Amino acid sequence: MSLNGPVIYIVPEDTEQVAKAAFPKGNRYLRLRDTFGALFANAEFHALFPREGRPAYDPARLALITIMQFMERLSDEQAADAVRGRIDWKYMLALPLTDPGLDPSVLSEFRTRLLAGQAEHLLFETLLSQFRAAGLLRARGRQRSDSTHVLAAVRALNRLECVGTTLRHALNSLAVVAPDWVLGISSAEWLDRYEPRMEDSRLPESKAERVAQATLIGADGLRVLQALDAAAPPWLRTIPALQTLRRVWLQNYTWAADATLRWRTNDEIPPAGQFVGSPYDVEARYSQKRTTSWVGYKIHLTESCDADLPHLITNVATTPATTSDDAVTATIHESLKVRDLLPSVHLADTGFIDAELLVESEKRYQVDLYGPVRGDYHRQAREGQGFASHDFQIDWAAQHATCPAGAQSINWTPAMDNRTQSVIKIKFSTRDCGRCAHHAQCTDATRRTITVRPQEQHAALVAARARQANAEFKRTYAGRAGIEGTISQAVRRCDVRHARYIGEAKTGLQHLAVAAAINLVRISDWLAERPRATTRHSAFARLYRQAAA
């Protein structure tokens, strides 16, 4: 399939006349087309197509259709119908009124081609570059970030369902690619065991019976794996469903002392970040945040928030569900730096901030990472009794600390905390602490130990905690709340919390298309001089605010 599309598109005269007559007061797509023209050019996609072959549907139009379908939460078939039947879409795409549209499968093929060529970023970056050139986006302003959960396009399975479903999936794959071979290694009772879908309601209820069922499924799966290793054609071992079978069996089973397969206890299985929860999406992960638990991914959105410009999404990151927000902060900054879009102030909640990131953001990117930092979780700081670590005077050059009672530390030890971050443990003498009048309030142990970060990080934490105690901080940080409205818009308009596709790469492409769609919507509203929505309040809250006024 080759690329032979035109360099530029001109809206046909009949399409323009009908569209302007149908929408005399304007329309979102007409407004965007009249302001920015085609938005995409075929030349941007040349690397994705061979030089010879039958002509491909113009990728510049496919890119627009892909974004427009997310603007309106349409399936591929619905988007193809919109291209075929809607005047405003034909105007945006510069198509004649008689254009028959395209087959829905073309959109799927286009997404596959983007992923294969690692060009999915074009959907998002191309538009962002044009908006910046038009003066609608600038670097070194203010930006804000937040994340939300994304449900994978698979069922959430418990462990017993997972192993049964994995073996069922492997047998169905073998029935297609190697029917004679799978008949030779299977048993008749497997038909009743693995034909119906694995559902918890049909599985045993007692713990002992469930372990017995898991052991039975494990033996059946082991039979398949041993047959693969013994006499199967080598190419069979490369089938993804069978590779997943082996991986799921390793994480759920081990060998007992009598050399039989044993169902692992919950304490023996891999952590959530490595655990495969479904054979249909091996990259989806289980995670929990407060009262929300899910299997899937996370999306991290960063947007500009300067008052005098439209608020545009500047960065999108799709990660496994188990990825913490602070593990993405540096990635966000690096991505913005590469595209010369770094802010001067980056508003984020506590999840995106730690002491190391405060220092790195300032030194490496000249970005003020602005938000509440984690407090001192030790008893003295929490209860406000005794001496907290900030009450000690630290001499970094001499590597010792002096407590408020005047005693000097005797030990200074660099270490790692439970989050694998660098800390320094400073210990005082048992003799000094034992005779101190403040011993009972200071520590429950025989001597006091304080744990602090390395000097730069410690200073950054102290400064950040001091800053967040004043009223100015609260006023500035209030601007971060607007990103929650962006997530709400992405959820309500584009269904961003549900993955349409299988796997992190395809879900990431979806998220880039969603971000591009939201940016187009916001630019259109900006051009129409539509005011931003304000924070919604309940009727009861409005009543009291009005009464107080």
N, C-alpha and C positions, 0 to 999 in steps of 0.2 A: 504494500500500500504506500503510494508516494504522495508527496505534498505538492500540489499544483495550484493552490488557491491564489487569489489576487493579492496585490500588495495593500491596496486600500479598498474600502467599501463606501459606496455612495447610496444613500437611501433612495430607492426608486420614486419617481415623481408621483405615481398613483398611490403608493403606500403613504407618502407624506401627506397628500391631499386628504385621504380617508382618515388617517390618524389625527390630523389637526382638526378635522371636522368632527370626529367622534369625541375628542377631548379638547374642547375650546378653552377650558380653564387650565389646561396642562395635565400632565400625568408623570408619575415617577420616572418611567423609562424614557419618555419623550424628553424630559428635562435633563436627564443624564446624557442622552445621546446628543442633544443640542449643545451641551456644555463641553463634553469631553470627546465627542466623536466615537470612534470604534472601540477605544479602551485597550484592546488587544490587537496584535498584528501577527500574521501567519509566520513571519520570519523568526519570531521568538521561539517557535516550536520546530524549526527545521531539523535540529539534531535528533528529534524523536522519530523521524520518518526516513525510510530509505529513498534513494534517488529514483528507483524504478519501481513499477507496480501500478495497480489500478489507483486512480485518484482517490484520496481520502477526503472525508467531509472536512471542511475548513476548520482547523483547530482554534483559530481566533474566535469563531462563533461557538464552538463547543465549550471553550473556556467560559464564555459569557453565559451560555445556557446552564452550565454546571452551577455557577454562582446564583443565577436567577432562580433555579429550582430550589436552592436552599433559602433564598429570600422568601419564598412562598411555601416552603415545606412540601415540595412535590416529589413524587416518585419519578423514576426514569420515564415510565409510560405517560404519566401526567405532564411531565415537562415536554415530551415529544408532541403531545396533543396541543400544548400551549403554543409551541413553535408553529404548529400547523394551523391553529385556529384563532389566535389572538392578535389583534391589530397592533397593540402596543409592543408585543414581543417582536413582531415582524419589523416594526420601526426601529427598535433597539438593535436588531440584528441586521438591518439593512437588507431585508428580504422582500421580493415582490409579493403581492397579495396572492398570486397563484402558486406560490412555492408549496410543494406537498409535504414539507417537513422532513423528518428523519426517523429511522427505526430506533426504538429505545435502546437496543443493544449497542448502538454506536456510542452512547454515553458511557456505558460500562467499559467498552474497548478503549475509550479515550482515557478514563481513569487508570486503567491498567498500563497504558502507554506512559502516562505521567509517572507512575510509580517505578516502572522498569527503567525509565530514563532519569530517575531522581530529580524530576522537574516539577513536583507537586507544589513547590514554593512559588512557582510562576503565578498561580491563581491569586495569591495574596500579595506578593512583592510587586508585581507589575502595577497593580492599582495604587499601592501605597506610594510608589515612586512618582506616579502622575499627580497624586494629591499633594505631595510635597513640592513638586515643581510648580503647582498652581498656588502655592503659598498657604495651603490648608493644613499643613503639618510642619513643625519645626523641631529641631533638636535643642537640647539644653533647656527645655521647659520643665513642666511637672508631668510625671506619669504615675500610674498606680497599678497594682497587681492583686490578683486573687485567683483562687482555684475552686473547682467543684468536681464532684464525682461524675463518672460516665459509666453507665451500665453496658456491659458487653452484649453482643447480639446472640447470646447463648443463655440457656437455663443455668441457674445456680444449683449445683449438685453437692450432696454430702459425699463423704468418701466412698461409701458402699455403692451409691448410685454412679459415682465417677468411674470406679473400676469396671462395673458392669457395662456402662455405656461405652467405655474405651474398648473393651473386648468386642462388644456388638459392632462398633464402628469399624474395627479392624476386620472382622469377619465379613461385613458388607463390602468393604473395599476389596478383599480377596476374592469374593464371589464375582466381582466384575473383572478383575485383572488376571486371576488365576483360578478359575472355577474348578478344574479337575484337581488341582493341588489341594485346595481347601476341603474338597469332599474326601480326599484321601486321609486327611489328618483329623477330621472332625468326627463327632459322634451324633447319633440320631437324637439323643436327649437334648442336644444343644439347640435344636429348633424351638422347643418349648421354652428353653431358658433364655435365649437371646433374640428371638423374633420380636416380642413385645418391647416397647420402650421401658427402660428402667425408671420406675417411679417409686418413691418412698412408701406410698400407700400400699403397694403390693409386696413390699419387703417385710421380713420378720420384725416383730416389735421388741422381743427381749434381746438383751445384750449378747447372751450366749448364742442365740440363734443367728444373730446378725454376724457374729464372728465366724460361725460355722458356714454361713452363706458366703462371706468374704473369702474364706479358705477354699471353698469349692470353686468360686470364680477364679481365684488365684491359681489353682491347679490347672484349670482349663486354659488360662492365658499362658501359663508356663509350658503347657504342651505345645501351643502354637510357636512360642519363642524357641523352644528346643528343636522343633521341626525345622524352623527357619535356619538355625545355626548348623543343623546336621546335614540336610540334603536339599535345601531349597535353592532355586536359581539365585545367584548373587543379586540380581536386580530387584528381587522381591524385598530385600532388606532396606532398599532405598525408599520404599513407599512411605510417605509421611505418617499414615495411620499406624503402621507397624513400628515406626520409630517412636511414636507417641506411646504405643502399647508398652514397649520396653521401658520407657522413661517413667510411666505411671506405675508399672510393676516395681521398679526399683525404689520409688518413693513410698509405696504402700506395703511392701512385703520385704521380709528378710528371712534368713535361714534359722531354723530352730536347732537345738542341740542334736536332735536325731536326724538331721539333714533333710527335714521336710520344710515346706514353705510356711512361714508364720506371718499373720496379719500384724502389722506394726501397731503399737499403742499410739495415742495422740501425742505423747511426749517424744516419740521417736521419728516422727515425720519431719520433713524439711520445713523451714520457716515459710511464712506466707509469700515472701518475695520470690521464692523458688518453686513453690508448690503449684502443680498443674491441676486446675479445678475442673476442666472440661476438655475432652479430646477434640472438640470442634473449634476451640480457640485456646491454644496452649500458651498464649501470651497474656491472657486475662488473669488478673490476680484478685484474691479476696482482701478487703481492707475494711477498716472501721474507723469512723471519726465521730466521737461522742455517741449519739444514738443512731447514727446512720451506718449501715453495713451494706457492702455491695461487692459484686464480682465484675471487674472490668478495668477501667483506666481513670486517669485524671486529666483535666485540661487546665492549663495555667494561662490566664489572659493578662496582658499588659496593655494599657491604653493611655493616650495623652489626655490631660485634663486641664489645659489652659483655658481660662474663661472666655478669651476672645476668639477661639477657634473651635471647629467641630471636634468632638471627642472621638478619636479614631483608635482602633486596636492596632498596636505597633508590633506586638510579638505574640506568638502562639506556641505553646509547648505541650505536647501530648506525652504522658508518661504512664508507666504501670501504676496501678492503684496504690501500691505500697510506697511510692516515692514521696518523701516528705517535701514540704514546700521549700524549706531552706536548702535542700539539695538542688533546687532549680534556680535559685537567685543568681548565682554566678553565671549560669548558662544564659539566663535572660540578659544580663549585662553584657556578656560577650557577644550575643547575637545582635543586640542594639549597637554595640561598638562597631562591629563589622559593617553595619549599614549606616553608620554615622547618625544614629538616632538616640544616643544616650541622653537621659534627662539630667538636670542638675539636682532635682529632688525626686526621689522614688518613694512614694507612699505605699506602705505594705503593713500587714498585720504581723503579730508576733511570730506566726509560723514561718515567715520568710526571713526572719532576722536572728542572728546570733552574734557573739562578740567578734568572731573571726571574719564574718561577712561585713560587719561595720567597718573594720579596718581595711579589708580588701576593697570594698566599694569606694572608699575615699582615696586610697593610695593608687589603685590601679585604674579606676574609671572616673575619678573625681565626681562621684555620685554620693549625695547625702541620702543614705538609706534611712528613711524617716518613719518611725513607728514605735510602739511600745515594746520594750525588751522584756525578757523573762526576769522576774524578780529573784531575790535571794531566797531559795527554798529552805534554808537551814532554820532550825527552831528559833534561834535567837532573833533572826530577822522577822520571821513570821509572827512571833508572839510579842515582839517589841520589848523583850526582857533580856537582861544580860548584854553581852557585847556581840554585835554582828561583825562580819569580816571587814565592813567599811569603817569600823571603829579602830582598827589596827593601823599603825603607821608602818609602811613598808619601805625599806631601803633596798632598792633594786640592785644598786651597784654592790653593796656589801652582802646581799642575799640573806637578809634577816628581817624580822618584823618585831615591833614593840607593841605590847598589849596596852590597853588604857591604864592598867595598874603599874606599868613601868617595867614589866618583865620582858626579857629579850628571848626570841626563839633560839633553839639549839639545832634545828634540822630544817633543811630546804631541799625538797626532792621533786624534780620534774616527773610527771606521770601522765597517764591518760584516763579520762573519766569514762563512764559507761556509755557515752555517746561518741567514744573514740576521738575526743578532742583534747588538746594539750592543756594541762593544768599544772599548778605547782602546789604541793602539799607542804605546809609550814607547821612544824610541831614545836611545842614549848616543853620545858622541863617539868617532869613529875614533881620535883621538889618545889619549884616556884609555884606551880598550880595548887599543890597540896596545902600550902600555908597562906594562900591568897584569900582574903575576906570575901571576894566575889566568886569563889569557886562554884558554889551551888547554882548561881544564876548564869555563869559563863559556860559550864559544860557538865554533862552527866558522866563523863569519863574521868580517869585519873589525871589526865592532862588535856589541854586544849590543842586542837588541830584546826587550822583554817585552810581552805582550798580556794585558790585564786587563779585567774587566767594569766598567761604571760603579760608582760608589762603593757604593750600597746593595746592588747585586747582588754585588759583590766581597766586601763584609762578610758577606752571607748565605752565600756559598760557603765562606769561611774558617771561619765558625761551624759550618756543617753538616759540613765535613770534620773539624773538631776534635771535634764531638759523636760522629760515627760511629766514632771511634777508641777509645771507652771501652766497658766491659763492659755498662753500663746500656743503651746503645743497642742492643746485640745482643739483650738480653732483651726490650726493648720491641718491636723490629722483628720478632722471631720471631712476633708475632701476625699479621703480614701473610700468613704462609704458609697460613692457614686459607682464604683466598679461592681457593686452588688446589683445595681440596676442593669449593668451590661450583661451580667450573668443571667439575670431574669429575662432580658430581651433575647439572649441566645437560647434560653430554654423555651420560652413561649413562642417565639417566632420560628426558630430553627431546630427545636428538639435536640439540643446539643447534649443532653444527658443520656441519650440513647444512641449507642453506636449502630450505624446502619450496616456496617461491613465487619468482616472477621479480621482480627489481627491489628497490632498497633500501627503499622504503616498505613493501612487503609483508613483506620480511625483518625490518624493524624491528617490525612488528606481531607477527610470530612471536616475536621476542625478548621483547617486553613480555608476551606470553602465557606464555612459558617462565618469566620472572621471577615472574609472579603465581602460576604453578603451584608453583614451588619454595617460595615464601612460604607457600602454603596447606599444603604438605607439612610444612614446618617448624613452622608453628603447630599443626598436628594432632599432631606428635610432641611438641611442648612441652606441649600439653594432656594428652597421655597419659603425661607425665613420662618419656619415653624419653630416655636419656642421649645426648649427642652422640658420634658416632664419633670414635675417636682415630686418630692417624696410623698407617697400616699399615707394618709392617716385615717384611722377608723372614724366613724360618725361620732362615737362617744368622745374620742380625743379632740376632734374638731369642735364639738360642743363646748368642752371645757376651755379650750384655747380662746374661743370667741367670747366666752363669758369673762375670762380673765382680762381680755383686751378692753 
